[in-house]
């Protein structure tokens, strides 16, 4: 199982923005074997898939001008301001 950061910006706000955002969030949750979501457009997920496969799956709901990053997360790492459960998840899943 690999831990990935998934970050995105949906650049064209319009009538389909909330639907597109909802669809992407559902795909992220569907692909994750556990996830951390304490920042607006950033998720940390566990997955047995590669970053490339995850990117390809997530981009199916994006427009050409949207931005998406899927990158492996590993220690060392540092953070600030998250509640205990958020910090505990990070400690447990970032190796």
ChimeraX commands (.cxc) that place a marker at each C-alpha (Angstrom):
marker #1 position 0.00,0.00,0.00 radius 0.5
marker #1 position 1.35,3.42,-0.96 radius 0.5
marker #1 position 0.37,6.78,0.53 radius 0.5
marker #1 position -0.29,9.55,-2.01 radius 0.5
marker #1 position -1.09,13.24,-1.83 radius 0.5
marker #1 position -3.87,14.16,-4.25 radius 0.5
marker #1 position -4.22,17.88,-4.85 radius 0.5
marker #1 position -6.35,19.62,-7.42 radius 0.5
marker #1 position -7.63,22.96,-8.67 radius 0.5
marker #1 position -10.82,23.11,-10.67 radius 0.5
marker #1 position -10.14,26.23,-12.71 radius 0.5
marker #1 position -13.35,26.84,-14.59 radius 0.5
marker #1 position -16.00,27.82,-12.12 radius 0.5
marker #1 position -19.42,27.61,-13.64 radius 0.5
marker #1 position -22.61,25.68,-13.60 radius 0.5
marker #1 position -20.87,22.30,-13.47 radius 0.5
marker #1 position -18.25,23.20,-10.84 radius 0.5
marker #1 position -19.98,21.62,-7.85 radius 0.5
marker #1 position -20.98,18.51,-9.81 radius 0.5
marker #1 position -17.43,18.07,-11.08 radius 0.5
marker #1 position -16.03,18.57,-7.57 radius 0.5
marker #1 position -18.51,16.04,-6.16 radius 0.5
marker #1 position -17.63,13.49,-8.87 radius 0.5
marker #1 position -13.91,13.87,-8.22 radius 0.5
marker #1 position -14.34,13.50,-4.46 radius 0.5
marker #1 position -16.37,10.32,-4.98 radius 0.5
marker #1 position -13.64,8.90,-7.25 radius 0.5
marker #1 position -10.95,9.73,-4.68 radius 0.5
marker #1 position -12.93,8.06,-1.89 radius 0.5
marker #1 position -13.68,5.09,-4.14 radius 0.5
marker #1 position -10.00,4.55,-4.98 radius 0.5
marker #1 position -8.71,5.09,-1.44 radius 0.5
marker #1 position -8.08,2.38,1.08 radius 0.5
marker #1 position -8.32,4.99,3.83 radius 0.5
marker #1 position -7.94,8.72,3.39 radius 0.5
marker #1 position -7.10,11.98,5.17 radius 0.5
marker #1 position -8.95,15.13,4.17 radius 0.5
marker #1 position -8.26,18.18,6.35 radius 0.5
marker #1 position -7.47,20.73,3.58 radius 0.5
marker #1 position -9.91,22.00,0.94 radius 0.5
marker #1 position -8.54,20.47,-2.27 radius 0.5
marker #1 position -5.92,18.14,-0.82 radius 0.5
marker #1 position -6.37,14.51,0.11 radius 0.5
marker #1 position -3.90,11.93,1.36 radius 0.5
marker #1 position -4.94,8.44,0.39 radius 0.5
marker #1 position -3.68,4.90,0.66 radius 0.5
marker #1 position -3.83,2.87,-2.53 radius 0.5
marker #1 position -2.27,-0.17,-4.10 radius 0.5
marker #1 position -2.48,1.53,-7.52 radius 0.5
marker #1 position 0.29,3.59,-9.11 radius 0.5
marker #1 position 0.22,7.37,-9.22 radius 0.5
marker #1 position -0.26,7.17,-13.00 radius 0.5
marker #1 position -3.29,4.90,-12.72 radius 0.5
marker #1 position -4.84,7.13,-10.06 radius 0.5
marker #1 position -4.19,10.26,-12.15 radius 0.5
marker #1 position -5.79,8.64,-15.18 radius 0.5
marker #1 position -8.85,7.63,-13.16 radius 0.5
marker #1 position -9.30,11.06,-11.54 radius 0.5
marker #1 position -8.79,13.09,-14.71 radius 0.5
marker #1 position -11.83,11.48,-16.30 radius 0.5
marker #1 position -14.01,14.06,-14.51 radius 0.5
marker #1 position -11.72,17.07,-15.09 radius 0.5
marker #1 position -11.68,19.72,-17.79 radius 0.5
marker #1 position -8.54,20.43,-19.80 radius 0.5
marker #1 position -7.77,23.57,-17.78 radius 0.5
marker #1 position -8.07,21.86,-14.37 radius 0.5
marker #1 position -4.94,20.86,-12.45 radius 0.5
marker #1 position -4.25,17.59,-10.66 radius 0.5
marker #1 position -1.28,16.28,-8.68 radius 0.5
marker #1 position -0.84,12.70,-7.45 radius 0.5
marker #1 position 2.46,12.22,-5.64 radius 0.5
marker #1 position 3.87,9.67,-3.21 radius 0.5
marker #1 position 4.11,10.85,0.39 radius 0.5
marker #1 position 6.92,9.70,2.65 radius 0.5
marker #1 position 8.78,10.71,5.78 radius 0.5
marker #1 position 10.16,13.03,6.88 radius 0.5
marker #1 position 7.07,15.19,7.06 radius 0.5
marker #1 position 5.90,18.05,9.24 radius 0.5
marker #1 position 2.55,19.73,9.85 radius 0.5
marker #1 position 0.77,22.15,12.13 radius 0.5
marker #1 position -2.73,22.93,13.31 radius 0.5
marker #1 position -4.59,19.67,12.72 radius 0.5
marker #1 position -6.73,18.00,15.35 radius 0.5
marker #1 position -5.49,14.89,17.16 radius 0.5
marker #1 position -7.24,12.41,14.86 radius 0.5
marker #1 position -5.82,14.16,11.78 radius 0.5
marker #1 position -2.30,14.18,13.22 radius 0.5
marker #1 position -2.59,10.57,14.39 radius 0.5
marker #1 position -3.62,9.47,10.88 radius 0.5
marker #1 position -0.60,11.19,9.37 radius 0.5
marker #1 position 1.78,9.64,11.92 radius 0.5
marker #1 position 0.36,6.19,11.21 radius 0.5
marker #1 position 0.39,6.40,7.39 radius 0.5
marker #1 position 3.46,8.43,6.48 radius 0.5
marker #1 position 6.50,6.19,6.50 radius 0.5
marker link #1:1,2 radius 0.2
marker link #1:2,3 radius 0.2
marker link #1:3,4 radius 0.2
marker link #1:4,5 radius 0.2
marker link #1:5,6 radius 0.2
marker link #1:6,7 radius 0.2
marker link #1:7,8 radius 0.2
marker link #1:8,9 radius 0.2
marker link #1:9,10 radius 0.2
marker link #1:10,11 radius 0.2
marker link #1:11,12 radius 0.2
marker link #1:12,13 radius 0.2
marker link #1:13,14 radius 0.2
marker link #1:14,15 radius 0.2
marker link #1:15,16 radius 0.2
marker link #1:16,17 radius 0.2
marker link #1:17,18 radius 0.2
marker link #1:18,19 radius 0.2
marker link #1:19,20 radius 0.2
marker link #1:20,21 radius 0.2
marker link #1:21,22 radius 0.2
marker link #1:22,23 radius 0.2
marker link #1:23,24 radius 0.2
marker link #1:24,25 radius 0.2
marker link #1:25,26 radius 0.2
marker link #1:26,27 radius 0.2
marker link #1:27,28 radius 0.2
marker link #1:28,29 radius 0.2
marker link #1:29,30 radius 0.2
marker link #1:30,31 radius 0.2
marker link #1:31,32 radius 0.2
marker link #1:32,33 radius 0.2
marker link #1:33,34 radius 0.2
marker link #1:34,35 radius 0.2
marker link #1:35,36 radius 0.2
marker link #1:36,37 radius 0.2
marker link #1:37,38 radius 0.2
marker link #1:38,39 radius 0.2
marker link #1:39,40 radius 0.2
marker link #1:40,41 radius 0.2
marker link #1:41,42 radius 0.2
marker link #1:42,43 radius 0.2
marker link #1:43,44 radius 0.2
marker link #1:44,45 radius 0.2
marker link #1:45,46 radius 0.2
marker link #1:46,47 radius 0.2
marker link #1:47,48 radius 0.2
marker link #1:48,49 radius 0.2
marker link #1:49,50 radius 0.2
marker link #1:50,51 radius 0.2
marker link #1:51,52 radius 0.2
marker link #1:52,53 radius 0.2
marker link #1:53,54 radius 0.2
marker link #1:54,55 radius 0.2
marker link #1:55,56 radius 0.2
marker link #1:56,57 radius 0.2
marker link #1:57,58 radius 0.2
marker link #1:58,59 radius 0.2
marker link #1:59,60 radius 0.2
marker link #1:60,61 radius 0.2
marker link #1:61,62 radius 0.2
marker link #1:62,63 radius 0.2
marker link #1:63,64 radius 0.2
marker link #1:64,65 radius 0.2
marker link #1:65,66 radius 0.2
marker link #1:66,67 radius 0.2
marker link #1:67,68 radius 0.2
marker link #1:68,69 radius 0.2
marker link #1:69,70 radius 0.2
marker link #1:70,71 radius 0.2
marker link #1:71,72 radius 0.2
marker link #1:72,73 radius 0.2
marker link #1:73,74 radius 0.2
marker link #1:74,75 radius 0.2
marker link #1:75,76 radius 0.2
marker link #1:76,77 radius 0.2
marker link #1:77,78 radius 0.2
marker link #1:78,79 radius 0.2
marker link #1:79,80 radius 0.2
marker link #1:80,81 radius 0.2
marker link #1:81,82 radius 0.2
marker link #1:82,83 radius 0.2
marker link #1:83,84 radius 0.2
marker link #1:84,85 radius 0.2
marker link #1:85,86 radius 0.2
marker link #1:86,87 radius 0.2
marker link #1:87,88 radius 0.2
marker link #1:88,89 radius 0.2
marker link #1:89,90 radius 0.2
marker link #1:90,91 radius 0.2
marker link #1:91,92 radius 0.2
marker link #1:92,93 radius 0.2
marker link #1:93,94 radius 0.2
marker link #1:94,95 radius 0.2
view
